[in-house]
Amino acid sequence: MSTTIVDTPVPRQAEEKPAVPTGTAGGRRAKRVDAWTAAAFLTPGMLAFTAFVILPAIGGLVLTFFDWDLFGAPQWVGLDNVVRLFGDADMWQSLWVTALFVLMGVVPTILIGFVLAVLVNTKLPGIGAIRVFYFAPMIASAAVASLIWVNLYSGHGLVNQALSFFGINGPIWLSDLTWARPALVIMMIWGGLPIVIILYMAGLQRVSDDIYAAASLDGAGKWRQIWSMTWPNVWGTTILIAVLQAVSFVSGSFEVALIMTDGGPLGTTQSIALYSYKVAFAERDIGYASALSLFQLVLMIAIVLLVRVIVRIRKERR
């Protein structure tokens, strides 16, 4: 009895090429190629950022210490422009208007954006249409959106027509001392909602479905889940949105107020950004306008530091 042995060919595994050691000439060459590639991509953006952000910011800081009318030679005045800030009644008025913009706009933007993000994140019928419409403010520029809202707020605009349907005689919104500022805040809230919704949707995607399943087993309703589970889990996103929106209401109020009301009526919508613009190009006082812009930058930094303190206190209390 004989036994036949059949040789079965064993497939050869693909040989892995050894990694190039970083200390060798090939490794150093690869690192140089990566560095030059990164530099090629970053350089255009960095040059543009330097030319249009860094250098103008440095120029504005330098001009704070000069008196210049755009045409003559700048004259050194030291800290006179900075000292002038604290005795300028118009500056304090515009600062108060800016604070009101922030106080009236940031919290509603956060709450409305959160609610809409929760709705958009669900699978309700017709939610696709809402997902399309919440991007609408991002399509038009601030200038175009401002002109659209000027027509909406006119005496026979869509807003007053909607109010007349309920028997309410609407005011001339942008000329009314009481309603001009809220009208601008509503427009800025509308313009800020898309980015707020997008950020909240990103935060909601990180919340595990398991906690909702556990809450349902414990008898928690939908609103209880949103308040006790969804909201605390997007707290970090809320802090980020609060900072971004506060800065947006400080700086973004310039373009909206300039186009819609030009700071009127009687300065009720003149933010500090718009005031500095008028000082620079209407009064041609570039040095003092630069001091106002520097003060606005200090305000933004103060807002960021304040939020950081609030976050730190909240963490310590946990």
C-alpha positions in Angstrom: 0.0 0.0 0.0 1.6 3.2 -1.1 0.8 6.8 0.0 0.9 9.6 -2.5 2.0 13.0 -1.1 0.7 16.0 -3.1 2.6 19.2 -2.7 0.1 22.1 -2.3 1.6 25.4 -3.2 1.5 27.8 -0.3 0.5 31.4 -1.4 3.3 33.8 -0.7 2.3 36.8 1.3 3.1 40.2 -0.2 6.3 41.4 1.2 5.9 44.7 3.1 8.4 47.3 2.2 10.2 48.5 5.3 9.4 52.0 6.4 12.1 54.5 5.6 13.9 55.4 8.8 13.5 59.1 9.6 17.2 59.4 10.3 18.3 58.2 6.9 18.7 60.4 3.8 15.4 59.1 2.4 13.5 59.9 5.5 15.0 63.4 5.7 14.1 64.0 2.1 10.5 62.8 2.7 10.1 65.2 5.6 11.5 68.1 3.5 9.0 67.3 0.7 6.1 67.3 3.3 7.3 70.6 4.7 7.5 72.2 1.3 4.1 70.9 0.3 2.5 72.2 3.5 4.2 75.6 3.0 2.9 75.7 -0.6 -0.6 75.3 0.6 -0.4 77.6 3.6 1.6 80.5 2.1 -1.2 82.1 0.0 -3.6 82.1 2.9 -1.0 83.4 5.3 0.0 86.2 2.9 -3.6 87.3 2.4 -4.2 87.1 6.2 -1.1 89.2 6.9 -1.9 91.8 4.1 -5.6 92.2 5.0 -5.7 91.5 8.7 -2.3 91.7 10.5 -0.9 94.8 8.8 -4.1 96.9 9.0 -4.4 95.9 12.7 -0.9 97.1 13.4 -1.5 100.2 11.3 -4.6 101.0 13.3 -2.8 100.5 16.6 -0.1 102.9 15.5 -2.6 105.5 14.3 -4.2 105.5 17.7 -1.2 107.7 18.8 -1.5 110.2 16.0 -3.9 113.0 14.8 -4.5 112.4 11.1 -7.2 113.7 8.7 -6.4 111.3 5.8 -4.7 114.1 3.8 -2.2 115.9 5.9 0.8 114.5 7.7 0.0 112.5 10.8 0.9 114.4 14.1 2.0 112.6 17.2 -0.5 113.2 20.1 0.5 110.3 22.4 -2.4 109.0 24.5 -4.7 111.9 23.9 -7.0 109.9 21.7 -7.3 107.2 24.4 -8.0 109.7 27.1 -10.6 111.3 24.9 -12.6 108.1 24.9 -13.6 108.4 28.5 -15.0 111.9 28.1 -16.9 111.3 24.9 -20.7 111.1 25.5 -21.4 109.8 22.0 -18.9 106.9 22.6 -20.7 105.9 25.9 -24.1 106.1 24.1 -22.8 103.9 21.3 -21.3 101.5 23.8 -24.7 101.2 25.6 -26.4 100.5 22.2 -23.8 97.8 21.5 -24.4 96.2 24.9 -28.1 96.2 24.3 -27.6 94.5 20.9 -25.6 91.8 22.7 -28.1 91.4 25.6 -31.2 91.4 23.4 -29.7 89.1 20.7 -27.4 86.5 22.0 -29.7 84.5 24.3 -32.7 84.4 21.8 -30.3 83.3 19.1 -29.0 80.4 21.2 -32.4 79.2 22.3 -34.1 79.5 18.9 -31.1 77.9 17.2 -31.1 75.0 19.7 -34.8 74.3 19.3 -34.5 74.4 15.5 -31.4 72.2 15.6 -33.4 69.6 17.6 -36.2 69.7 15.2 -33.9 69.5 12.2 -32.2 66.5 13.8 -35.5 64.6 14.1 -37.3 62.5 11.4 -40.6 64.4 11.4 -42.5 64.7 8.1 -41.6 67.7 6.0 -38.4 68.3 8.0 -36.4 68.3 4.7 -38.0 71.7 3.8 -36.9 73.1 7.1 -33.4 71.9 6.4 -33.4 73.8 3.2 -34.8 77.1 4.6 -32.5 77.4 7.6 -29.6 77.9 5.1 -31.4 80.8 3.5 -29.7 83.6 5.5 -26.3 82.2 4.4 -27.1 82.6 0.7 -27.4 86.4 0.7 -24.7 88.8 1.9 -25.4 91.1 4.9 -25.9 94.0 2.6 -28.5 92.2 0.4 -30.2 90.8 3.5 -30.4 94.3 5.1 -32.0 95.7 2.0 -34.6 92.9 2.0 -35.4 93.6 5.6 -35.7 97.3 5.0 -38.6 96.5 2.6 -40.1 94.1 5.0 -40.1 96.7 7.7 -41.5 99.5 5.5 -44.9 101.0 6.2 -46.7 98.7 3.7 -44.1 95.9 4.0 -44.9 92.3 4.7 -44.4 92.6 8.5 -47.1 95.3 8.8 -49.4 93.4 6.4 -49.1 90.4 8.6 -49.9 92.5 11.7 -52.9 94.1 10.0 -54.4 90.6 9.4 -54.7 90.4 13.2 -56.0 94.0 13.5 -52.7 95.5 14.6 -51.5 98.8 13.1 -47.8 98.3 12.8 -45.3 101.2 13.2 -42.7 102.5 10.8 -40.2 100.2 12.3 -36.9 101.7 11.3 -38.0 105.2 12.2 -39.6 104.5 15.5 -37.6 105.3 18.7 -39.1 102.3 20.4 -39.0 99.6 17.7 -35.9 100.5 15.6 -33.4 98.7 17.8 -35.6 95.5 18.3 -36.2 95.4 14.5 -32.4 95.3 13.9 -31.9 92.7 16.6 -34.5 90.5 15.0 -32.8 90.8 11.6 -29.4 89.9 13.2 -30.9 86.9 15.0 -32.2 85.7 11.7 -28.8 86.1 10.1 -27.0 84.3 12.9 -29.3 81.2 13.1 -27.7 79.1 10.3 -24.2 78.9 11.9 -25.9 78.3 15.3 -28.0 75.4 13.9 -25.0 73.9 12.2 -22.9 73.9 15.3 -25.7 72.5 17.5 -26.4 69.8 14.9 -22.7 68.8 15.1 -23.0 68.7 18.9 -26.2 66.6 18.8 -24.5 64.0 16.6 -22.1 63.3 19.5 -24.9 62.5 22.0 -25.3 58.8 22.3 -28.8 57.3 21.6 -28.3 55.0 24.5 -29.1 57.7 27.1 -32.4 58.4 25.4 -33.3 54.7 25.3 -32.5 54.5 29.1 -34.6 57.6 29.7 -37.5 56.2 27.8 -37.4 53.1 30.0 -37.5 55.3 33.1 -40.6 57.1 31.8 -39.0 60.4 30.7 -41.0 62.3 28.1 -39.5 63.9 25.0 -39.3 67.4 26.5 -37.7 66.0 29.7 -35.1 64.2 27.6 -34.3 67.4 25.8 -34.0 69.5 29.0 -32.2 67.0 31.2 -30.0 65.2 28.7 -29.7 66.9 25.3 -29.1 70.4 26.7 -26.4 69.5 29.3 -24.6 67.3 26.7 -24.2 70.3 24.3 -23.1 72.7 26.9 -19.6 73.0 25.4 -21.2 73.9 22.0 -23.4 76.5 23.8 -20.4 78.2 25.2 -18.7 78.4 21.8 -21.9 79.7 20.2 -22.3 82.4 23.0 -18.8 83.7 22.3 -19.2 83.7 18.6 -22.6 85.4 18.7 -21.5 88.0 21.3 -18.6 89.0 19.0 -20.9 89.0 16.0 -23.4 91.3 17.7 -20.5 93.7 18.7 -18.9 93.9 15.2 -21.7 92.7 12.8 -24.1 95.4 13.9 -22.0 97.9 11.9 -23.1 96.8 8.4 -26.7 96.2 9.4 -27.2 99.5 11.1 -25.3 101.4 8.4 -27.6 100.2 5.7 -30.9 99.9 7.5 -30.9 103.0 9.8 -27.6 104.8 9.5 -27.6 104.8 13.3 -30.9 106.5 13.7 -33.4 107.4 14.9 -31.5 109.8 17.3 -28.6 107.3 17.7 -30.7 104.5 19.1 -29.1 102.0 16.7 -25.6 103.5 16.4 -23.2 100.8 17.7 -19.6 101.6 18.6 -18.5 100.0 15.3 -20.7 102.4 13.3 -19.7 105.3 15.5 -16.0 104.7 14.8 -16.7 104.4 11.0 -18.5 107.8 11.1 -15.7 109.4 13.1 -13.1 108.1 10.5 -14.9 109.0 7.2 -17.4 111.7 8.1 -15.3 113.7 10.6 -12.0 112.4 9.1 -10.5 111.9 12.5 -8.6 108.7 11.8 -6.6 108.7 15.0 -9.6 108.8 17.3 -11.4 106.3 15.1 -8.5 104.0 15.5 -8.7 104.4 19.3 -12.4 103.5 19.1 -11.6 100.4 17.1 -8.9 99.4 19.6 -11.5 99.9 22.4 -13.9 97.6 20.5 -11.2 94.9 20.2 -10.6 95.2 24.0 -14.4 94.6 24.5 -14.3 91.4 22.4 -11.3 90.1 24.3 -13.1 90.9 27.6 -16.1 88.9 26.4 -13.9 85.9 25.7 -12.2 86.1 29.0 -15.5 86.5 30.9 -16.9 83.4 29.2 -13.7 81.5 30.2 -14.1 82.5 33.8 -17.8 81.4 33.8 -16.8 78.0 32.3 -14.0 77.6 34.9 -16.4 78.4 37.8 -18.9 75.9 36.4 -16.3 73.2 36.2 -15.2 73.9 39.8 -18.7 73.5 41.1 -19.1 70.1 39.6 
